[in-house]
Amino acid sequence: DMGNGLTLMAGYYDVEGWADAETYLAASYDLGGGASLLVSHVGTDAENDDEVGAGDYQLGTTIELSFAF
C-alpha cells in the first residue's frame, strides 16, 4: 500500500517447480466515490490455471474498473 490510494502487488506461483513458475504484477488505484481501477498481468505460458495469486488474477493483461453504490 503506497498510502495514496495506490496498492502494488507482485508475486509468483509454482506450477511444478521453478522451471514452470509464473509471475504476476498488479496495481489497484482507489479513484474515490466507490470507484477503483485494477490492472494486472500474468504470464500467458501458464496451463490449467486461470486464477493466479491472492487476487485471482486472469492470464494475460486485465484492466478492470469497478463501482460500488
C-alpha positions in Angstrom: 0.0 0.0 0.0 1.6 3.2 -1.2 -0.6 5.3 1.1 -2.2 7.5 -1.7 -4.8 5.1 -2.9 -2.4 3.0 -4.9 -1.6 -0.6 -4.0 1.0 -2.7 -5.8 1.1 -6.5 -5.8 3.7 -8.8 -7.3 4.5 -12.5 -6.9 4.8 -15.9 -8.5 3.1 -19.2 -8.3 4.8 -22.5 -8.7 3.2 -24.8 -11.2 5.6 -27.8 -10.9 8.9 -26.4 -9.9 11.0 -23.3 -10.7 11.1 -24.1 -14.4 7.3 -23.7 -14.6 6.9 -20.8 -12.1 4.7 -17.9 -13.4 5.0 -14.3 -12.2 2.2 -11.7 -11.8 2.1 -8.0 -11.3 -1.0 -6.0 -10.4 -1.8 -2.4 -9.3 -5.0 -1.2 -7.8 -6.0 2.5 -7.5 -8.8 4.0 -5.5 -10.5 6.6 -7.7 -12.8 7.8 -4.9 -16.5 7.8 -4.6 -16.6 4.0 -4.6 -14.7 3.6 -7.9 -11.5 1.7 -8.3 -9.2 0.6 -11.1 -7.2 -2.7 -11.2 -4.5 -3.5 -13.8 -2.9 -6.9 -13.7 -0.6 -9.1 -15.9 0.0 -12.8 -15.5 2.4 -14.7 -17.8 0.4 -16.4 -20.6 2.5 -19.6 -20.6 0.6 -21.0 -17.6 -1.5 -24.1 -18.1 -4.6 -25.4 -16.3 -4.9 -22.4 -14.1 -6.8 -19.2 -14.9 -6.8 -17.6 -11.4 -3.4 -16.6 -10.1 -2.3 -15.1 -6.9 -4.3 -13.8 -3.9 -6.4 -11.6 -6.2 -7.3 -14.5 -8.5 -5.8 -12.6 -11.5 -6.6 -13.8 -15.0 -4.0 -14.9 -17.5 -2.6 -12.2 -19.8 -3.3 -8.5 -19.1 -6.5 -7.4 -17.5 -7.9 -3.9 -16.9 -10.9 -3.7 -14.5 -12.9 -0.7 -13.5 -15.4 -1.2 -10.7 -18.0 0.9 -9.0 -19.7 0.4 -5.6 -23.0 2.1 -4.9 
